[in-house]
Amino acid sequence: MGFAQTLAVGLSGVEGHVVTVEAYGHQGLPAFVVSGLPDSACAQAPDRVRAATTTSGVQLRPCRWTVNLSPAGLPKTGSGFDLAIAVSLLAADGELPSSLVREHAHLGELGLDGTVRPVPGMLPMVMAAAAGGVRDVMVPAAAAREAALVSAVRVHPVRSLADVIELYRALAAGRTPVDLMPPPSAAEPSVMPDMAEVVGQAEARVALEVAAAGGHHVLFTGPPGAGKTMLAERLPGLLPPLDERSALEVTSIHSVLGVLPRDGALLQRAPFVAPHHGASMAAVIGGGSGRVRPGAVSRAHRGVLFLDETPEFRRDVLDGLRQPLESGEVVIARADRHVRLPARFQLVLAANPCPCGRGYGKGRACECTPLARRSYFGKLSGPMLDRIDLRIGVHPITRADLGEQEVEDSATVAARVASARDAQRSRLAATPWSVNAEVKGPYLRDGPLRLPRRTTRTLDEAMDRHALTLRGYDRCLRVAWTVADLAGRDEPDAGDTEFALTLRTESGVAA
């Protein structure tokens, strides 16, 4: 009987924190106590650990075992502490060398047969261990490829508690442990939808290209079957691949949600997330009654969040998007802590003009009453609409559109988008922003990017008529810079600002 400690990693949202796992065995009636604010899954670890050690051929001595998870005031959630608890107990009981186990972090859930199983969030936990100065991490073999994405640590894959015991005995004897790293699996093929498949909608195509180039939010309004969803699904194919930092952020979020591809590879394409219109606030924004989980806005981080049939969503869910649209993150407040979840995404909304869907253009007569039409679109509040940069009317397809020739594919448009983004990165190199949609209003109106009065005259007059809010004014300036970048100009001209205002008001929704 004695004392030993090792390391584990806990998760709060998508951020990890290193936890010291201390085990102490002393005389008394046989008992097993876990302290340090464990949740129900973590508090049930003693039963799993007892069974796992026994089936692995090691019997813990019957005494009073106390396990403390430090810092004790930080809530511990999930079963990912099982392996660390088992290792600290075996070290305190003299089965493993205490001097070695304290240098390693141990992540994984234990099965009753001693198998070590992966838990969601393996990547952000390994990243947190590396940031905390840990250089050796023991993980389940099934998640080893995911953990190996963090180059700053040595990953030791294990399949069972018996493998853990053998690994430490080999290290203590100066032998090289058996390498249990699984072979790389074949990457899952992915085919991006192509712009060449969209029929007609020349104006909407241009708007989608502008949105991709500058990171702008967009609203498509039009009748059913006009192509709103097809356009939205093709936006990720126009966006550049994620850089290394963004790829790690996106992969970490998907790891926490348990939706990583089986090959464990880094996600390098912008994600596309389209929640159902019946989704709850917690499902879209994030949260939950127990452990705080990322919502759809975080899963769409560095990618696209698409809300089809937007007026069918609950109004509180739509208004809940206002904070992440402005700040790029969601803050979930609890009585004992605040959890921050990354949520910097492009928002694409699609809506019919009315409940029956025929209140647009010269097609069949609309059957909706004026009250029904106002109530339907009224779920999109003024403050919410004010945060949308581009508002595009999508018209019904005609026979003339079917004969359209030389439709550009996604690769051609993506090349122009990449060039425009390069121009933005060069212009904004000395700032914390990388795309036009992120630039703050004062920097555009009174800072280095201030445009001459002759260029902004149309926007000035619209604001004087109260047809444009100050937020809308700033967003038009951002769009104008994007239009200029796509055209290869050093700065916008009067035509660019007029076009930006047109893109904001084309759907008929007030600016």
N, C-alpha and C positions, 0 to 999 in steps of 0.2 A: 504494500500500500504506500502511496506517496502522492506527489504533485507533478503535473505536466501541463504544458500548454502548446497549442498549435494555432493555425490561422484559418479563417474562412472568410467569405465575402457575403454580405447581405445586400439586398436591393431595396431602394426606395424610388418607386416609379421606374425610371430607366437608368438611374445613377446608382453605382455600387459604392460600398464602404467596407473597409477591412474590419473584420470582427476577430477578436482574440477569444479562443475557446479554451477555457481553463477546466481541468479535471482534478479533483481531490478525493482520495479514498481514505476513510478513517473508520475507527471502530464504532460499532453501534448496530442496531437492527438493520438487516439488509433493506436498502432503499435506494432510489435513484431520483434525484431532484435536479431539474433544469431551471436556472434562474436567468434573468436578463430580458424580461418581457417577451417570451416566446408566444407566438400565436398557437392555435390548436394543432396545426400540422407539425410545428416545431416541438411543441410540448409532448407529442406522442413519439418522439424519437427514441426514448428509452426502450420501448417495446421492440422497435425495429432493430436497435443496436444489439440488444440481448440475443435475439434470435440470430442475427447475422454473425455475431462473434461465435456463437455455439456451432452453427452449421459450417463455419470456416475452420473449425478444429481448435479454437481458443476459448477457454472458459474464464470469464472474469471472476475474481474472487468475491464471495458473498460478503459485502460490507456496505457501509453507507457511502454512496457515491454522490458527489455534488459537482455539477457542471455549471459553469457560469459563462455567459456570453457577454463579453465586454466590448463597447460601453453598455452598461446594464440599462441605462435610461433610453436606449434607442430600440424601438420595436423590431423584433425579428420575425420574419414571415417565411413560410414555406418549409419544404423538407430538404433544402440544399445544404443544411448544416449537419446532416446525418454522418457523412464520412468524416468530417472534422471531429465530431463528438466521439465517434468510435476510435479514431486514431489517438486522441488525447487520453481516452480511458485506457487503451492498450499501453500507451507510454507510461502512464501513471502506475499501471500494474506491472511494469517491468518487461512487457512483451516486446516493446519497440524502444529504440534509443531516443531518449528525450532530447538530446542535443541536436538530432537530425530533424525530428518532426516539427520543432518550433520554427524552422527556417522555410517550411513549405506551407502553401495554402492548399486546402482540400475542399473540393466542390463536388457535390453529388448526393443523390438519395440512395439509401440502402434498401434492398429487398430482403425479405426474410431468409432467403437462401444465400445471402451474402453478395449478390450481384450489386454492382454500382451503376446506377441509372442516371441519365442526364435530367436536368431540370431546366425550365425556361430561363432565359437570360444569361446563358453561359458566357457569351461574348462580353457584355458589359461588366460581368463579374471579374473576368480575367483582366479586362482593361483597368478596372479599379485596383486589382491586386498589383498590376504593374505600376500604376501611378503611386501606390503606397509603398513602393520599394521592394516588393516581393519578386524574387527571380525564379522560383520554382513553384509550379502549380500542378497539382494532381487532379485529373479530371476523368470522367467516364470515357471509355474508348469510343463510344458512339458519338461523343461530342468533341473528340480530340481535334478534328479538322477545323471545326469552328473556333476552338480555343487557340489553335495555331495561327490564326489570322493576326494575333498580337505578337509581334516579333520581339518584344522586349523581355519575354519570359521563356523559360524552358518548360515545355509541356510534357507531363508524364502520364500517358494513358493507362488506365487500369480497368479490368473487366469485373473484378470481384475484390472482396476484402482480402481474400487469400493472395491475390496479386499484390495488394498493398503491403502485406506482411513480408512477402518474398522480396519486393523491391527494397524495402528498408533493410532487410537482412543482407542483401547484396551490397547496398551502399556502405553498411557498417563493416563489411568484410573487405571492402575495396574492390569488389567485382562490378562489372558493367551490367546493369539490369537489362532484362529482355525488353526489346523495343516492341511495344504493342500498338504502335501507331497504325491505324487501318489504312489500306491503300486508297488513293484518291478515286472517287467515283466519277462516272461520266456526268458532265454538266447537263442539266435538263434543257433541251432545246426550247427556244422561245422565238416566236414570230410576232413582230410588231405590226399592227394594222397600218395600212398604207393609205396616204392621201389620194392616191390614184383611184381608189375605190369609191370615193365620194363623187356623186353626180351633181353637177351644177354648183350653186351656192358660191359664186365668185367672191361676193362681198364677205361672206363668212370665212372663206379660206384666207383672205387677206387679214381679217381680224385675228384668226387663229395664229397666223404667222407673227403678227405684231405681239400677241400675247406670249408666244413662245420666246421671242427675242428679248422682251423686256421683263418677263416674269409677271405679267399683268393678270388680274382677275377678269373673267368674262361671263356675261349672261347672254344665252341664246333664247330668243322668244319666237315661237312659230307653231304651226299646226302639227299634229301627229304625222310621222312618216316623212318629214321634210329633211331629216338628217342631223338633228341636234346631237343625238347620242353618238352617231358615227364620227362627227367632228370632234367631240370631246375625247373619244377613245384614241384618236390619232395624235393628240397633243403630246403624250410622252415620247412618241417616235420622232418629234421635232426637237426635243430638248437634248442638249449635249450630255455625254456620259458624266457621272458624278466623279468629282475629284476624290482623292484618298480620304480626306477628312469627312466629307459628306457621306461617302460610301460606308465608312465605319459607323457614323451616326445612324444611318438608315438600317444597316444590318443589325445594329444593337437593338433598335426598336422592334424589328421583326423577330429577333431572338427572344426578347421578353414576351412577345405575344405567341411564341411557339409556331411561327409560320415561315421559318426559314426553309429554303429548298434542302432536300436531303443531302446534296453534295457539300453543304456547309461552306459554299464559296461566298466571297464578298459580293454584295449586291451593287452593281455599277450602273444600273439604269434607273431613271426616275420612276418611283412607284405610282401606280394608278389605283385609287381606292374609290369605290362607288357604293356607299351604304344604302340599305333599303330605306324608303321614306317612312317606315314605321319604327326606325331605330330610336332608342331612348337617348336622353342627354348623356348618360354615362357611356353609351356605346359610341357616340359621335365625338363628344368633347373629352371624355375620360373620367376616371373616378371609380366608384364602386363602394359597397358598404364595408368591405374589409380591406384587403390589399388594393392599393391604388393601381389601376391598370390603364395603359394608354388607350385612347379612343381612336376613331377613324382619322381625326385631324393629325394625330401623331404618327399613325401608320403611313399617312400621306406626306410626311416630312420630306422636304427636298423633291417633292413630286406633285401630283395632281389629285385634288379632292373633287369628285364629280357628284353633284346632287341632282339626279334626274327627277323630274316632276317636283321641282322645288316647292311649289305652294302646298304640296301634300305633306311636307314635313311639319312637325310641331313648331309653333312660333318661338317657344322658349329655346328650342334647339337651334333654330336659325339665328336668333339674337345671341346665343352663346358663342357663335363664330366671331363676333366682333372683336373680342380681346385677342385671340390668336392672329386674326388678320392684321392687327396693328402691331403687336409685340413679337410675334413669331414663337410664342410659347403659351402653354396653359398652366395656370397656377391652381392647384387643388388644395384647398384649405381644410385641415383637420384640427381637432382640438389640441393634438399633441405635436403637430408638424405641418409644414407646407411642402408640397411636392411639386416640382417644376418639370413639365413634360415638353420637349421640343415640338413645335408645330408650325414650321415655316413652309407653307405650301401655296400652290396656285389653286384658286377656287374657280371651278367652272359650274355654272348653274344652267339648267335647262327647264323651260316652263312653257306650257301651252298658254295661249292668250286668255283662256276662260275655261270653265269646267268641261264644256262639251268639246273644246278644241277647235271650233270652227270660226272663232271670232277674229279672223285675220285674213286679209286679202279679199278676193272676189269669189270665193268658193261658196259652198252651201251656206244658207243663212244660219246665223248663230241662234241657238235655242235658249240661251241663258238670259235671265233678267239682269238689268243694270246692277241691282243689289248683289246678285250672285257673282257677277264679274268683279265688282269692287271688293267683295269679301274674299274671293279666290286669290287675287293678287295682293290683297291687303296683308297677307301673312309676311310678305317681304317689307319690313319696316323701312322708313325713310333713312335712318342711320345705317341700316344694313346695305341698302341700295347705293348709298353715297360712297361706300367702300369698293364698289365695283367699277373698274376702269373702263371696260368696253361693254356696250349693250347693243347687241346685234339682232336685227330682225331676220329670221330665216323663212324664206318664202316657199310655197309649195312647188314641187318639181313639175315641169311641163315637158311636152314632147320635144321642144327645142333643146332642152338641157340634155336629153338622151343622145343627141348628135354632137355634143361638144367634143372638140378635137384637142389633142396635145395637152392633156391634163397632167400637171406636174406631180411627180411622186414625192414621197416623204424625204428621200435622200437629197433631192434637189433643194427643197425648202429648208431642210436641216442644215445644209451647207451655208445658206444665207444667214440663218439664225446663228450659227457658230461664228461667222464673221462679225455680226452685230454684237454678239456677246464679247468677243475679243476687243472690240472698240470700247465697250463699256468698262471692261476690266482695266484697260489702259488709262481711260479717263478718270476712273475712280480709284486708281491704285493707292493714292494717299489717304483714302477714306475707309471706314469700316464696311462699306457696301461693295457689292460686285455687280448688281444689275440695277437698271433704272427704277424698277418698282420699289426698291428699298430706300432710295434717296429721300431724305427728309425735305419737307417743304421749304424751310428757310434757306437751305443750301441752294435751292432752285430759284427762289424769288429774290433773295438778297445776298447770296453767296457767290462763289466763283462761277456758277453756271447761270447767272442772271442773263436773261435775254433782252434785247432792245425793245422799247415800247412799240415800235412798228411791227415787231414780230408777234407780240402778245395782245395786239389791239382787239382781236375778236374775243379772246378770253376775258379781257378787261371789261368789254361792253356786256358780255353775258353775265358777269358777276354784278355789274352795276344794275342790271335788270332783275337781279335776284333769280336768274335762271341757272346759276352755278354757285355752289357753296365754296368756301375757301378750300375745303378738302377736295372738292371736285376740281377746283382750279389747279391745285398741286398735281392731282392725278392726270389732268390733261397735259400739263407740262412734261410729266414723266413719259406719257405716251408719245408726245411730240419728239422727245429725244430719241425714243426707240424707232420711230418712223425715219428720222434722219440717219440713225445708225444703219438701218436696213438699206437706205439709199446711198450710203457711203459719204454723207455730208458731215462736216466737222461740227455743225450745230444746226438746229431747226430753223426753217424760214417761216414766213407767214402761212404758206400753204400747209406746212406740217402741223401748225397749231390749229388751223381750221379743220384739218382732217381728223385730228385728235378729238376735237369737240364733236364732230360728226359721229365718230365711233362711239362716243359716250351717250348720244341721244338718238341713235338710229332706231332703237326698238320702240320708241314712243314713250318710254318711261321717263318721268321728269328727272332732270339732272340734279 
